Amino acid sequence: MKKLLKSIILSAALLMGAAAVAPSASAAWSGYQTGKKVRVYTDASTYSSRATSVDWKAEKTTAGRVYYSAMLVRSDNYSNSGAQRGNFTTATPLKRFSLSGVKPGTYRVIVNIYSDANERNYIGSASSAKIYIK
């Protein structure tokens, strides 16, 4: 009986230790935004100094094709990520912003939505939940 109790306690301690050091993988969708019901996904909400990229995608629930311009923007509205452009009818494929040269801080992925490829007919913007880059 003592041996069984000792095994249970040791197993519980090992599981708690493993849970304490496991990396956080908290992917997050934003809520739906703009008249086209667009939301933005990021693969995590916190990125360590060793992270190499922010993976993101956008999806919408309304019909029709939209065009987008997306940027990784710091909370003080600074962006050095460059814009990614494209179009989609339901969702973008998974896209990636490199974190090379990105300073620590609070960021969002901002996706500007247009009804035309020339980006003249602006519909609105959708932003991800806040992400933290260390």
Secondary structure, DSSP 8 states (H G I E B T S, - for coil): -HHHHHHHHHHHHHHHHHHHHS-----EE---BTTTTEEEEES-SEE-TT--EEEEEEEESSSS-EEEEEEEEETTS---S--EEEEESSB---EEEE-TT--SEEEEEEEEEESSTTS-SEEEEEE---EEE-
